[in-house]
Structures are given as C-alpha cells and as structure tokens.
C-alpha cells in the first residue's frame, strides 16, 4: 500500500481499526461513548529507524499502541495516527 505520507524520525503511521458500533447484545453505541481505539495497521514506517526496529515493524502489521499518544491526521476520508516507535506496545498475529 503506497501512502503520500512518509514518517520522519522515530515514527510510524497507523490506520486505526474501526471502533465497535454495537455491543454483543445488539445495542448501538453512541459516538460519545465509544472507546478510543488502541489497535491498528501500520501504513508507513520511517526510513530513519534503527536496524532492529526496521526488522520488527513493517507495513501491513497489526499492532497495539498507547491509548492517548500520537497525532491524529486526516487525509481525505481516512484517519491516521502518527506515533513514536516507543508508543507501539505489541505486534498482533
């Protein structure tokens, strides 16, 4: 996937997963009550990362990230989060 944004420094660009819109019992969750998403897919990785970080973090990986970190960016109708590498908590299978 090619993006127009190339992260600089020690950063990655993440597309957050969609927030849940219904509970397990079928009730719709209003926008004001939705939880901030902590899971997403890496869209772009900085070219300035150290070799060990480049080997771990790759495009199209699903990751968990810190809840209130990063900067939200909107491009067209898509929303992204620009995060420091240290704010990526885990890689999901």
PDB file of N, CA, C and O in Angstrom:
ATOM      1  N   UNK A   1       0.844  -1.170   0.000  1.00  0.00           N
ATOM      2  CA  UNK A   1       0.000   0.000   0.000  1.00  0.00           C
ATOM      3  C   UNK A   1       0.898   1.245   0.000  1.00  0.00           C
ATOM      4  O   UNK A   1       1.768   1.377   0.860  1.00  0.00           O
ATOM      5  N   UNK A   2       0.698   2.127  -0.929  1.00  0.00           N
ATOM      6  CA  UNK A   2       1.509   3.334  -1.054  1.00  0.00           C
ATOM      7  C   UNK A   2       0.744   4.507  -0.451  1.00  0.00           C
ATOM      8  O   UNK A   2      -0.427   4.723  -0.763  1.00  0.00           O
ATOM      9  N   UNK A   3       1.416   5.259   0.413  1.00  0.00           N
ATOM     10  CA  UNK A   3       0.788   6.415   1.029  1.00  0.00           C
ATOM     11  C   UNK A   3       1.562   7.675   0.665  1.00  0.00           C
ATOM     12  O   UNK A   3       2.742   7.615   0.320  1.00  0.00           O
ATOM     13  N   UNK A   4       0.897   8.791   0.745  1.00  0.00           N
ATOM     14  CA  UNK A   4       1.529  10.067   0.434  1.00  0.00           C
ATOM     15  C   UNK A   4       2.340  10.601   1.602  1.00  0.00           C
ATOM     16  O   UNK A   4       3.053  11.592   1.447  1.00  0.00           O
ATOM     17  N   UNK A   5       2.251   9.975   2.761  1.00  0.00           N
ATOM     18  CA  UNK A   5       2.956  10.439   3.958  1.00  0.00           C
ATOM     19  C   UNK A   5       4.126   9.514   4.248  1.00  0.00           C
ATOM     20  O   UNK A   5       3.962   8.295   4.297  1.00  0.00           O
ATOM     21  N   UNK A   6       5.309  10.092   4.440  1.00  0.00           N
ATOM     22  CA  UNK A   6       6.485   9.323   4.857  1.00  0.00           C
ATOM     23  C   UNK A   6       6.893   9.827   6.235  1.00  0.00           C
ATOM     24  O   UNK A   6       7.359  10.959   6.355  1.00  0.00           O
ATOM     25  N   UNK A   7       6.727   9.008   7.287  1.00  0.00           N
ATOM     26  CA  UNK A   7       7.094   9.443   8.632  1.00  0.00           C
ATOM     27  C   UNK A   7       8.583   9.782   8.731  1.00  0.00           C
ATOM     28  O   UNK A   7       9.417   9.155   8.078  1.00  0.00           O
ATOM     29  N   UNK A   8       8.901  10.773   9.548  1.00  0.00           N
ATOM     30  CA  UNK A   8      10.284  11.174   9.806  1.00  0.00           C
ATOM     31  C   UNK A   8      10.656  10.809  11.236  1.00  0.00           C
ATOM     32  O   UNK A   8       9.779  10.548  12.060  1.00  0.00           O
ATOM     33  N   UNK A   9      11.942  10.791  11.531  1.00  0.00           N
ATOM     34  CA  UNK A   9      12.407  10.494  12.886  1.00  0.00           C
ATOM     35  C   UNK A   9      12.087   9.066  13.269  1.00  0.00           C
ATOM     36  O   UNK A   9      12.203   8.149  12.455  1.00  0.00           O
ATOM     37  N   UNK A  10      11.688   8.887  14.502  1.00  0.00           N
ATOM     38  CA  UNK A  10      11.388   7.559  15.043  1.00  0.00           C
ATOM     39  C   UNK A  10       9.873   7.356  15.081  1.00  0.00           C
ATOM     40  O   UNK A  10       9.307   7.114  16.147  1.00  0.00           O
ATOM     41  N   UNK A  11       9.215   7.454  13.923  1.00  0.00           N
ATOM     42  CA  UNK A  11       7.753   7.406  13.874  1.00  0.00           C
ATOM     43  C   UNK A  11       7.221   6.359  12.890  1.00  0.00           C
ATOM     44  O   UNK A  11       7.902   5.931  11.958  1.00  0.00           O
ATOM     45  N   UNK A  12       5.968   5.972  13.150  1.00  0.00           N
ATOM     46  CA  UNK A  12       5.220   5.106  12.240  1.00  0.00           C
ATOM     47  C   UNK A  12       3.845   5.725  12.020  1.00  0.00           C
ATOM     48  O   UNK A  12       3.325   6.426  12.889  1.00  0.00           O
ATOM     49  N   UNK A  13       3.262   5.462  10.858  1.00  0.00           N
ATOM     50  CA  UNK A  13       1.922   5.922  10.530  1.00  0.00           C
ATOM     51  C   UNK A  13       0.987   4.724  10.632  1.00  0.00           C
ATOM     52  O   UNK A  13       1.225   3.684  10.018  1.00  0.00           O
ATOM     53  N   UNK A  14      -0.081   4.880  11.413  1.00  0.00           N
ATOM     54  CA  UNK A  14      -1.004   3.774  11.674  1.00  0.00           C
ATOM     55  C   UNK A  14      -2.413   4.163  11.277  1.00  0.00           C
ATOM     56  O   UNK A  14      -2.860   5.279  11.544  1.00  0.00           O
ATOM     57  N   UNK A  15      -3.107   3.238  10.638  1.00  0.00           N
ATOM     58  CA  UNK A  15      -4.529   3.411  10.374  1.00  0.00           C
ATOM     59  C   UNK A  15      -5.273   2.676  11.480  1.00  0.00           C
ATOM     60  O   UNK A  15      -5.232   1.447  11.530  1.00  0.00           O
ATOM     61  N   UNK A  16      -5.958   3.405  12.374  1.00  0.00           N
ATOM     62  CA  UNK A  16      -6.634   2.743  13.489  1.00  0.00           C
ATOM     63  C   UNK A  16      -7.783   1.861  13.008  1.00  0.00           C
ATOM     64  O   UNK A  16      -8.430   2.148  12.001  1.00  0.00           O
ATOM     65  N   UNK A  17      -8.018   0.785  13.750  1.00  0.00           N
ATOM     66  CA  UNK A  17      -9.142  -0.109  13.442  1.00  0.00           C
ATOM     67  C   UNK A  17     -10.445   0.625  13.737  1.00  0.00           C
ATOM     68  O   UNK A  17     -10.479   1.542  14.557  1.00  0.00           O
ATOM     69  N   UNK A  18     -11.502   0.220  13.073  1.00  0.00           N
ATOM     70  CA  UNK A  18     -12.818   0.827  13.294  1.00  0.00           C
ATOM     71  C   UNK A  18     -13.300   0.538  14.713  1.00  0.00           C
ATOM     72  O   UNK A  18     -13.133  -0.573  15.217  1.00  0.00           O
ATOM     73  N   UNK A  19     -13.887   1.524  15.343  1.00  0.00           N
ATOM     74  CA  UNK A  19     -14.447   1.355  16.681  1.00  0.00           C
ATOM     75  C   UNK A  19     -15.730   0.527  16.595  1.00  0.00           C
ATOM     76  O   UNK A  19     -16.436   0.553  15.587  1.00  0.00           O
ATOM     77  N   UNK A  20     -16.012  -0.195  17.656  1.00  0.00           N
ATOM     78  CA  UNK A  20     -17.236  -1.001  17.709  1.00  0.00           C
ATOM     79  C   UNK A  20     -18.454  -0.086  17.680  1.00  0.00           C
ATOM     80  O   UNK A  20     -18.490   0.925  18.381  1.00  0.00           O
ATOM     81  N   UNK A  21     -19.446  -0.436  16.876  1.00  0.00           N
ATOM     82  CA  UNK A  21     -20.658   0.370  16.799  1.00  0.00           C
ATOM     83  C   UNK A  21     -21.835  -0.298  17.508  1.00  0.00           C
ATOM     84  O   UNK A  21     -22.851   0.347  17.767  1.00  0.00           O
ATOM     85  N   UNK A  22     -21.699  -1.602  17.826  1.00  0.00           N
ATOM     86  CA  UNK A  22     -22.757  -2.328  18.528  1.00  0.00           C
ATOM     87  C   UNK A  22     -22.143  -3.169  19.639  1.00  0.00           C
ATOM     88  O   UNK A  22     -21.017  -3.652  19.524  1.00  0.00           O
ATOM     89  N   UNK A  23     -22.899  -3.333  20.711  1.00  0.00           N
ATOM     90  CA  UNK A  23     -22.471  -4.218  21.789  1.00  0.00           C
ATOM     91  C   UNK A  23     -22.779  -5.660  21.398  1.00  0.00           C
ATOM     92  O   UNK A  23     -23.439  -5.906  20.388  1.00  0.00           O
ATOM     93  N   UNK A  24     -22.306  -6.603  22.191  1.00  0.00           N
ATOM     94  CA  UNK A  24     -22.566  -8.013  21.925  1.00  0.00           C
ATOM     95  C   UNK A  24     -24.058  -8.331  21.966  1.00  0.00           C
ATOM     96  O   UNK A  24     -24.522  -9.254  21.295  1.00  0.00           O
ATOM     97  N   UNK A  25     -24.801  -7.565  22.753  1.00  0.00           N
ATOM     98  CA  UNK A  25     -26.247  -7.804  22.849  1.00  0.00           C
ATOM     99  C   UNK A  25     -27.043  -7.072  21.770  1.00  0.00           C
ATOM    100  O   UNK A  25     -28.266  -7.198  21.717  1.00  0.00           O
ATOM    101  N   UNK A  26     -26.363  -6.303  20.902  1.00  0.00           N
ATOM    102  CA  UNK A  26     -27.027  -5.666  19.778  1.00  0.00           C
ATOM    103  C   UNK A  26     -27.381  -4.202  19.953  1.00  0.00           C
ATOM    104  O   UNK A  26     -28.005  -3.611  19.071  1.00  0.00           O
ATOM    105  N   UNK A  27     -26.996  -3.601  21.077  1.00  0.00           N
ATOM    106  CA  UNK A  27     -27.269  -2.181  21.298  1.00  0.00           C
ATOM    107  C   UNK A  27     -26.246  -1.338  20.549  1.00  0.00           C
ATOM    108  O   UNK A  27     -25.063  -1.675  20.514  1.00  0.00           O
ATOM    109  N   UNK A  28     -26.702  -0.239  19.949  1.00  0.00           N
ATOM    110  CA  UNK A  28     -25.789   0.655  19.250  1.00  0.00           C
ATOM    111  C   UNK A  28     -25.111   1.588  20.241  1.00  0.00           C
ATOM    112  O   UNK A  28     -25.746   2.100  21.163  1.00  0.00           O
ATOM    113  N   UNK A  29     -23.810   1.803  20.042  1.00  0.00           N
ATOM    114  CA  UNK A  29     -23.016   2.657  20.918  1.00  0.00           C
ATOM    115  C   UNK A  29     -22.957   4.055  20.303  1.00  0.00           C
ATOM    116  O   UNK A  29     -22.546   4.201  19.152  1.00  0.00           O
ATOM    117  N   UNK A  30     -23.364   5.093  21.056  1.00  0.00           N
ATOM    118  CA  UNK A  30     -23.273   6.456  20.508  1.00  0.00           C
ATOM    119  C   UNK A  30     -21.815   6.895  20.396  1.00  0.00           C
ATOM    120  O   UNK A  30     -20.955   6.383  21.113  1.00  0.00           O
ATOM    121  N   UNK A  31     -21.536   7.842  19.500  1.00  0.00           N
ATOM    122  CA  UNK A  31     -20.163   8.319  19.284  1.00  0.00           C
ATOM    123  C   UNK A  31     -19.515   8.809  20.571  1.00  0.00           C
ATOM    124  O   UNK A  31     -18.312   8.634  20.762  1.00  0.00           O
ATOM    125  N   UNK A  32     -20.294   9.420  21.452  1.00  0.00           N
ATOM    126  CA  UNK A  32     -19.735   9.972  22.689  1.00  0.00           C
ATOM    127  C   UNK A  32     -19.294   8.889  23.671  1.00  0.00           C
ATOM    128  O   UNK A  32     -18.507   9.167  24.576  1.00  0.00           O
ATOM    129  N   UNK A  33     -19.781   7.674  23.511  1.00  0.00           N
ATOM    130  CA  UNK A  33     -19.454   6.592  24.436  1.00  0.00           C
ATOM    131  C   UNK A  33     -18.433   5.605  23.870  1.00  0.00           C
ATOM    132  O   UNK A  33     -18.015   4.686  24.574  1.00  0.00           O
ATOM    133  N   UNK A  34     -18.025   5.778  22.616  1.00  0.00           N
ATOM    134  CA  UNK A  34     -17.074   4.838  22.007  1.00  0.00           C
ATOM    135  C   UNK A  34     -15.698   4.978  22.653  1.00  0.00           C
ATOM    136  O   UNK A  34     -15.254   6.076  22.989  1.00  0.00           O
ATOM    137  N   UNK A  35     -15.045   3.840  22.813  1.00  0.00           N
ATOM    138  CA  UNK A  35     -13.693   3.824  23.371  1.00  0.00           C
ATOM    139  C   UNK A  35     -12.687   4.224  22.309  1.00  0.00           C
ATOM    140  O   UNK A  35     -12.871   3.937  21.126  1.00  0.00           O
ATOM    141  N   UNK A  36     -11.616   4.892  22.738  1.00  0.00           N
ATOM    142  CA  UNK A  36     -10.538   5.258  21.825  1.00  0.00           C
ATOM    143  C   UNK A  36      -9.819   3.980  21.414  1.00  0.00           C
ATOM    144  O   UNK A  36      -9.426   3.179  22.262  1.00  0.00           O
ATOM    145  N   UNK A  37      -9.651   3.797  20.116  1.00  0.00           N
ATOM    146  CA  UNK A  37      -9.067   2.574  19.572  1.00  0.00           C
ATOM    147  C   UNK A  37      -7.576   2.489  19.896  1.00  0.00           C
ATOM    148  O   UNK A  37      -6.866   3.493  19.834  1.00  0.00           O
ATOM    149  N   UNK A  38      -7.105   1.295  20.239  1.00  0.00           N
ATOM    150  CA  UNK A  38      -5.691   1.053  20.534  1.00  0.00           C
ATOM    151  C   UNK A  38      -5.083   0.033  19.592  1.00  0.00           C
ATOM    152  O   UNK A  38      -3.956  -0.413  19.808  1.00  0.00           O
ATOM    153  N   UNK A  39      -5.804  -0.340  18.559  1.00  0.00           N
ATOM    154  CA  UNK A  39      -5.330  -1.349  17.610  1.00  0.00           C
ATOM    155  C   UNK A  39      -5.400  -0.749  16.215  1.00  0.00           C
ATOM    156  O   UNK A  39      -6.325  -0.006  15.889  1.00  0.00           O
ATOM    157  N   UNK A  40      -4.408  -1.084  15.398  1.00  0.00           N
ATOM    158  CA  UNK A  40      -4.422  -0.571  14.038  1.00  0.00           C
ATOM    159  C   UNK A  40      -3.384  -1.261  13.170  1.00  0.00           C
ATOM    160  O   UNK A  40      -2.661  -2.153  13.615  1.00  0.00           O
ATOM    161  N   UNK A  41      -3.331  -0.819  11.909  1.00  0.00           N
ATOM    162  CA  UNK A  41      -2.415  -1.394  10.920  1.00  0.00           C
ATOM    163  C   UNK A  41      -1.366  -0.372  10.539  1.00  0.00           C
ATOM    164  O   UNK A  41      -1.689   0.785  10.270  1.00  0.00           O
ATOM    165  N   UNK A  42      -0.105  -0.793  10.515  1.00  0.00           N
ATOM    166  CA  UNK A  42       0.984   0.101  10.119  1.00  0.00           C
ATOM    167  C   UNK A  42       0.871   0.366   8.623  1.00  0.00           C
ATOM    168  O   UNK A  42       0.816  -0.567   7.821  1.00  0.00           O
ATOM    169  N   UNK A  43       0.835   1.634   8.256  1.00  0.00           N
ATOM    170  CA  UNK A  43       0.731   2.051   6.862  1.00  0.00           C
ATOM    171  C   UNK A  43       2.108   2.438   6.313  1.00  0.00           C
ATOM    172  O   UNK A  43       2.430   2.125   5.167  1.00  0.00           O
ATOM    173  N   UNK A  44       2.922   3.118   7.132  1.00  0.00           N
ATOM    174  CA  UNK A  44       4.256   3.541   6.700  1.00  0.00           C
ATOM    175  C   UNK A  44       5.189   3.579   7.907  1.00  0.00           C
ATOM    176  O   UNK A  44       4.770   3.873   9.026  1.00  0.00           O
ATOM    177  N   UNK A  45       6.458   3.277   7.658  1.00  0.00           N
ATOM    178  CA  UNK A  45       7.488   3.262   8.695  1.00  0.00           C
ATOM    179  C   UNK A  45       8.591   4.215   8.272  1.00  0.00           C
ATOM    180  O   UNK A  45       8.960   4.264   7.099  1.00  0.00           O
ATOM    181  N   UNK A  46       9.120   4.975   9.231  1.00  0.00           N
ATOM    182  CA  UNK A  46      10.206   5.907   8.941  1.00  0.00           C
ATOM    183  C   UNK A  46      11.433   5.164   8.421  1.00  0.00           C
ATOM    184  O   UNK A  46      11.740   4.058   8.867  1.00  0.00           O
ATOM    185  N   UNK A  47      12.117   5.775   7.488  1.00  0.00           N
ATOM    186  CA  UNK A  47      13.356   5.198   6.966  1.00  0.00           C
ATOM    187  C   UNK A  47      14.522   5.430   7.913  1.00  0.00           C
ATOM    188  O   UNK A  47      15.603   4.877   7.712  1.00  0.00           O
ATOM    189  N   UNK A  48      14.314   6.244   8.946  1.00  0.00           N
ATOM    190  CA  UNK A  48      15.368   6.597   9.887  1.00  0.00           C
ATOM    191  C   UNK A  48      15.431   5.682  11.101  1.00  0.00           C
ATOM    192  O   UNK A  48      16.234   5.926  12.002  1.00  0.00           O
ATOM    193  N   UNK A  49      14.608   4.633  11.156  1.00  0.00           N
ATOM    194  CA  UNK A  49      14.610   3.729  12.304  1.00  0.00           C
ATOM    195  C   UNK A  49      15.899   2.927  12.366  1.00  0.00           C
ATOM    196  O   UNK A  49      16.539   2.675  11.344  1.00  0.00           O
ATOM    197  N   UNK A  50      16.273   2.530  13.578  1.00  0.00           N
ATOM    198  CA  UNK A  50      17.432   1.656  13.761  1.00  0.00           C
ATOM    199  C   UNK A  50      17.131   0.302  13.118  1.00  0.00           C
ATOM    200  O   UNK A  50      15.967  -0.059  12.945  1.00  0.00           O
ATOM    201  N   UNK A  51      18.165  -0.438  12.770  1.00  0.00           N
ATOM    202  CA  UNK A  51      18.003  -1.712  12.062  1.00  0.00           C
ATOM    203  C   UNK A  51      17.115  -2.698  12.817  1.00  0.00           C
ATOM    204  O   UNK A  51      16.281  -3.363  12.202  1.00  0.00           O
ATOM    205  N   UNK A  52      17.274  -2.809  14.145  1.00  0.00           N
ATOM    206  CA  UNK A  52      16.449  -3.761  14.895  1.00  0.00           C
ATOM    207  C   UNK A  52      14.978  -3.367  14.878  1.00  0.00           C
ATOM    208  O   UNK A  52      14.106  -4.235  14.862  1.00  0.00           O
ATOM    209  N   UNK A  53      14.691  -2.056  14.882  1.00  0.00           N
ATOM    210  CA  UNK A  53      13.296  -1.600  14.809  1.00  0.00           C
ATOM    211  C   UNK A  53      12.721  -1.815  13.406  1.00  0.00           C
ATOM    212  O   UNK A  53      11.547  -2.155  13.260  1.00  0.00           O
ATOM    213  N   UNK A  54      13.552  -1.615  12.372  1.00  0.00           N
ATOM    214  CA  UNK A  54      13.097  -1.854  10.994  1.00  0.00           C
ATOM    215  C   UNK A  54      12.728  -3.320  10.788  1.00  0.00           C
ATOM    216  O   UNK A  54      11.789  -3.635  10.056  1.00  0.00           O
ATOM    217  N   UNK A  55      13.475  -4.214  11.440  1.00  0.00           N
ATOM    218  CA  UNK A  55      13.200  -5.642  11.301  1.00  0.00           C
ATOM    219  C   UNK A  55      11.921  -6.046  12.026  1.00  0.00           C
ATOM    220  O   UNK A  55      11.264  -7.010  11.632  1.00  0.00           O
ATOM    221  N   UNK A  56      11.561  -5.312  13.088  1.00  0.00           N
ATOM    222  CA  UNK A  56      10.368  -5.650  13.854  1.00  0.00           C
ATOM    223  C   UNK A  56       9.102  -5.015  13.283  1.00  0.00           C
ATOM    224  O   UNK A  56       8.078  -5.688  13.168  1.00  0.00           O
ATOM    225  N   UNK A  57       9.153  -3.744  12.928  1.00  0.00           N
ATOM    226  CA  UNK A  57       7.971  -3.015  12.478  1.00  0.00           C
ATOM    227  C   UNK A  57       7.957  -2.902  10.961  1.00  0.00           C
ATOM    228  O   UNK A  57       8.856  -2.316  10.359  1.00  0.00           O
ATOM    229  N   UNK A  58       6.919  -3.475  10.352  1.00  0.00           N
ATOM    230  CA  UNK A  58       6.800  -3.475   8.896  1.00  0.00           C
ATOM    231  C   UNK A  58       5.393  -3.030   8.506  1.00  0.00           C
ATOM    232  O   UNK A  58       4.458  -3.125   9.301  1.00  0.00           O
ATOM    233  N   UNK A  59       5.259  -2.550   7.293  1.00  0.00           N
ATOM    234  CA  UNK A  59       3.953  -2.156   6.780  1.00  0.00           C
ATOM    235  C   UNK A  59       3.006  -3.356   6.790  1.00  0.00           C
ATOM    236  O   UNK A  59       3.430  -4.500   6.629  1.00  0.00           O
ATOM    237  N   UNK A  60       1.737  -3.078   6.978  1.00  0.00           N
ATOM    238  CA  UNK A  60       0.641  -4.053   6.993  1.00  0.00           C
ATOM    239  C   UNK A  60       0.604  -4.941   8.229  1.00  0.00           C
ATOM    240  O   UNK A  60      -0.171  -5.897   8.259  1.00  0.00           O
ATOM    241  N   UNK A  61       1.414  -4.662   9.253  1.00  0.00           N
ATOM    242  CA  UNK A  61       1.328  -5.391  10.508  1.00  0.00           C
ATOM    243  C   UNK A  61       0.225  -4.776  11.363  1.00  0.00           C
ATOM    244  O   UNK A  61       0.007  -3.564  11.333  1.00  0.00           O
ATOM    245  N   UNK A  62      -0.464  -5.612  12.120  1.00  0.00           N
ATOM    246  CA  UNK A  62      -1.446  -5.124  13.082  1.00  0.00           C
ATOM    247  C   UNK A  62      -0.751  -4.986  14.424  1.00  0.00           C
ATOM    248  O   UNK A  62      -0.077  -5.910  14.880  1.00  0.00           O
ATOM    249  N   UNK A  63      -0.916  -3.826  15.056  1.00  0.00           N
ATOM    250  CA  UNK A  63      -0.205  -3.540  16.307  1.00  0.00           C
ATOM    251  C   UNK A  63      -1.162  -2.961  17.351  1.00  0.00           C
ATOM    252  O   UNK A  63      -2.237  -2.457  17.028  1.00  0.00           O
ATOM    253  N   UNK A  64      -0.735  -3.052  18.614  1.00  0.00           N
ATOM    254  CA  UNK A  64      -1.379  -2.348  19.713  1.00  0.00           C
ATOM    255  C   UNK A  64      -0.523  -1.136  20.017  1.00  0.00           C
ATOM    256  O   UNK A  64       0.705  -1.212  19.988  1.00  0.00           O
ATOM    257  N   UNK A  65      -1.179   0.002  20.312  1.00  0.00           N
ATOM    258  CA  UNK A  65      -0.413   1.205  20.623  1.00  0.00           C
ATOM    259  C   UNK A  65      -0.999   1.909  21.837  1.00  0.00           C
ATOM    260  O   UNK A  65      -2.141   1.659  22.222  1.00  0.00           O
ATOM    261  N   UNK A  66      -0.202   2.797  22.438  1.00  0.00           N
ATOM    262  CA  UNK A  66      -0.618   3.532  23.628  1.00  0.00           C
ATOM    263  C   UNK A  66      -1.876   4.339  23.338  1.00  0.00           C
ATOM    264  O   UNK A  66      -2.025   4.899  22.252  1.00  0.00           O
ATOM    265  N   UNK A  67      -2.776   4.395  24.307  1.00  0.00           N
ATOM    266  CA  UNK A  67      -4.119   4.935  24.107  1.00  0.00           C
ATOM    267  C   UNK A  67      -4.164   6.424  23.767  1.00  0.00           C
ATOM    268  O   UNK A  67      -4.857   6.808  22.825  1.00  0.00           O
ATOM    269  N   UNK A  68      -3.463   7.250  24.488  1.00  0.00           N
ATOM    270  CA  UNK A  68      -3.578   8.696  24.284  1.00  0.00           C
ATOM    271  C   UNK A  68      -2.288   9.300  23.744  1.00  0.00           C
ATOM    272  O   UNK A  68      -1.909  10.404  24.134  1.00  0.00           O
ATOM    273  N   UNK A  69      -1.624   8.596  22.868  1.00  0.00           N
ATOM    274  CA  UNK A  69      -0.367   9.067  22.278  1.00  0.00           C
ATOM    275  C   UNK A  69      -0.560   9.335  20.793  1.00  0.00           C
ATOM    276  O   UNK A  69      -1.543   8.899  20.194  1.00  0.00           O
ATOM    277  N   UNK A  70       0.385  10.054  20.212  1.00  0.00           N
ATOM    278  CA  UNK A  70       0.370  10.283  18.771  1.00  0.00           C
ATOM    279  C   UNK A  70      -0.474  11.470  18.353  1.00  0.00           C
ATOM    280  O   UNK A  70      -1.178  12.082  19.155  1.00  0.00           O
ATOM    281  N   UNK A  71      -0.377  11.772  17.064  1.00  0.00           N
ATOM    282  CA  UNK A  71      -1.124  12.872  16.468  1.00  0.00           C
ATOM    283  C   UNK A  71      -2.079  12.314  15.429  1.00  0.00           C
ATOM    284  O   UNK A  71      -1.685  11.526  14.569  1.00  0.00           O
ATOM    285  N   UNK A  72      -3.344  12.729  15.514  1.00  0.00           N
ATOM    286  CA  UNK A  72      -4.334  12.284  14.547  1.00  0.00           C
ATOM    287  C   UNK A  72      -4.216  13.123  13.282  1.00  0.00           C
ATOM    288  O   UNK A  72      -4.082  14.345  13.341  1.00  0.00           O
ATOM    289  N   UNK A  73      -4.268  12.447  12.135  1.00  0.00           N
ATOM    290  CA  UNK A  73      -4.131  13.098  10.830  1.00  0.00           C
ATOM    291  C   UNK A  73      -5.292  12.631   9.957  1.00  0.00           C
ATOM    292  O   UNK A  73      -5.632  11.448   9.952  1.00  0.00           O
ATOM    293  N   UNK A  74      -5.899  13.563   9.217  1.00  0.00           N
ATOM    294  CA  UNK A  74      -6.957  13.208   8.276  1.00  0.00           C
ATOM    295  C   UNK A  74      -6.491  13.524   6.863  1.00  0.00           C
ATOM    296  O   UNK A  74      -6.048  14.636   6.576  1.00  0.00           O
ATOM    297  N   UNK A  75      -6.597  12.535   5.987  1.00  0.00           N
ATOM    298  CA  UNK A  75      -6.312  12.708   4.563  1.00  0.00           C
ATOM    299  C   UNK A  75      -7.528  12.226   3.796  1.00  0.00           C
ATOM    300  O   UNK A  75      -7.803  11.027   3.750  1.00  0.00           O
ATOM    301  N   UNK A  76      -8.251  13.145   3.200  1.00  0.00           N
ATOM    302  CA  UNK A  76      -9.490  12.773   2.523  1.00  0.00           C
ATOM    303  C   UNK A  76     -10.477  12.261   3.547  1.00  0.00           C
ATOM    304  O   UNK A  76     -10.783  12.945   4.524  1.00  0.00           O
ATOM    305  N   UNK A  77     -10.979  11.051   3.324  1.00  0.00           N
ATOM    306  CA  UNK A  77     -11.933  10.476   4.264  1.00  0.00           C
ATOM    307  C   UNK A  77     -11.293   9.469   5.215  1.00  0.00           C
ATOM    308  O   UNK A  77     -12.000   8.808   5.976  1.00  0.00           O
ATOM    309  N   UNK A  78      -9.978   9.342   5.186  1.00  0.00           N
ATOM    310  CA  UNK A  78      -9.258   8.399   6.040  1.00  0.00           C
ATOM    311  C   UNK A  78      -8.634   9.118   7.230  1.00  0.00           C
ATOM    312  O   UNK A  78      -8.190  10.261   7.118  1.00  0.00           O
ATOM    313  N   UNK A  79      -8.607   8.429   8.377  1.00  0.00           N
ATOM    314  CA  UNK A  79      -7.964   8.951   9.580  1.00  0.00           C
ATOM    315  C   UNK A  79      -6.760   8.079   9.912  1.00  0.00           C
ATOM    316  O   UNK A  79      -6.820   6.853   9.819  1.00  0.00           O
ATOM    317  N   UNK A  80      -5.674   8.726  10.297  1.00  0.00           N
ATOM    318  CA  UNK A  80      -4.434   8.046  10.657  1.00  0.00           C
ATOM    319  C   UNK A  80      -3.927   8.582  11.981  1.00  0.00           C
ATOM    320  O   UNK A  80      -4.375   9.625  12.458  1.00  0.00           O
ATOM    321  N   UNK A  81      -2.978   7.849  12.575  1.00  0.00           N
ATOM    322  CA  UNK A  81      -2.285   8.306  13.773  1.00  0.00           C
ATOM    323  C   UNK A  81      -0.795   8.192  13.515  1.00  0.00           C
ATOM    324  O   UNK A  81      -0.307   7.141  13.101  1.00  0.00           O
ATOM    325  N   UNK A  82      -0.066   9.291  13.764  1.00  0.00           N
ATOM    326  CA  UNK A  82       1.388   9.295  13.660  1.00  0.00           C
ATOM    327  C   UNK A  82       1.923   9.093  15.077  1.00  0.00           C
ATOM    328  O   UNK A  82       1.676   9.910  15.965  1.00  0.00           O
ATOM    329  N   UNK A  83       2.663   7.990  15.281  1.00  0.00           N
ATOM    330  CA  UNK A  83       3.149   7.613  16.604  1.00  0.00           C
ATOM    331  C   UNK A  83       4.656   7.502  16.649  1.00  0.00           C
ATOM    332  O   UNK A  83       5.295   7.167  15.651  1.00  0.00           O
ATOM    333  N   UNK A  84       5.217   7.782  17.805  1.00  0.00           N
ATOM    334  CA  UNK A  84       6.620   7.465  18.064  1.00  0.00           C
ATOM    335  C   UNK A  84       6.720   5.936  18.157  1.00  0.00           C
ATOM    336  O   UNK A  84       5.781   5.280  18.609  1.00  0.00           O
ATOM    337  N   UNK A  85       7.832   5.382  17.739  1.00  0.00           N
ATOM    338  CA  UNK A  85       8.028   3.927  17.780  1.00  0.00           C
ATOM    339  C   UNK A  85       7.861   3.404  19.204  1.00  0.00           C
ATOM    340  O   UNK A  85       7.338   2.307  19.399  1.00  0.00           O
ATOM    341  N   UNK A  86       8.291   4.164  20.190  1.00  0.00           N
ATOM    342  CA  UNK A  86       8.187   3.735  21.585  1.00  0.00           C
ATOM    343  C   UNK A  86       6.737   3.567  22.044  1.00  0.00           C
ATOM    344  O   UNK A  86       6.483   2.880  23.034  1.00  0.00           O
ATOM    345  N   UNK A  87       5.789   4.180  21.344  1.00  0.00           N
ATOM    346  CA  UNK A  87       4.378   4.083  21.709  1.00  0.00           C
ATOM    347  C   UNK A  87       3.694   2.868  21.103  1.00  0.00           C
ATOM    348  O   UNK A  87       2.524   2.616  21.391  1.00  0.00           O
ATOM    349  N   UNK A  88       4.402   2.105  20.266  1.00  0.00           N
ATOM    350  CA  UNK A  88       3.873   0.836  19.753  1.00  0.00           C
ATOM    351  C   UNK A  88       4.166  -0.206  20.820  1.00  0.00           C
ATOM    352  O   UNK A  88       5.323  -0.467  21.149  1.00  0.00           O
ATOM    353  N   UNK A  89       3.103  -0.801  21.360  1.00  0.00           N
ATOM    354  CA  UNK A  89       3.254  -1.689  22.504  1.00  0.00           C
ATOM    355  C   UNK A  89       3.465  -3.159  22.138  1.00  0.00           C
ATOM    356  O   UNK A  89       4.192  -3.874  22.828  1.00  0.00           O
ATOM    357  N   UNK A  90       2.828  -3.608  21.054  1.00  0.00           N
ATOM    358  CA  UNK A  90       2.914  -5.031  20.691  1.00  0.00           C
ATOM    359  C   UNK A  90       2.513  -5.229  19.236  1.00  0.00           C
ATOM    360  O   UNK A  90       1.779  -4.430  18.654  1.00  0.00           O
ATOM    361  N   UNK A  91       3.020  -6.318  18.668  1.00  0.00           N
ATOM    362  CA  UNK A  91       2.629  -6.751  17.323  1.00  0.00           C
ATOM    363  C   UNK A  91       1.633  -7.881  17.487  1.00  0.00           C
ATOM    364  O   UNK A  91       1.890  -8.834  18.223  1.00  0.00           O
ATOM    365  N   UNK A  92       0.502  -7.788  16.811  1.00  0.00           N
ATOM    366  CA  UNK A  92      -0.535  -8.815  16.903  1.00  0.00           C
ATOM    367  C   UNK A  92      -0.405  -9.791  15.731  1.00  0.00           C
ATOM    368  O   UNK A  92       0.019  -9.409  14.641  1.00  0.00           O
ATOM    369  N   UNK A  93      -0.773 -11.046  15.965  1.00  0.00           N
ATOM    370  CA  UNK A  93      -0.711 -12.028  14.863  1.00  0.00           C
ATOM    371  C   UNK A  93      -1.767 -11.762  13.803  1.00  0.00           C
ATOM    372  O   UNK A  93      -1.848 -12.494  12.816  1.00  0.00           O
TER     373      UNK A  93
END
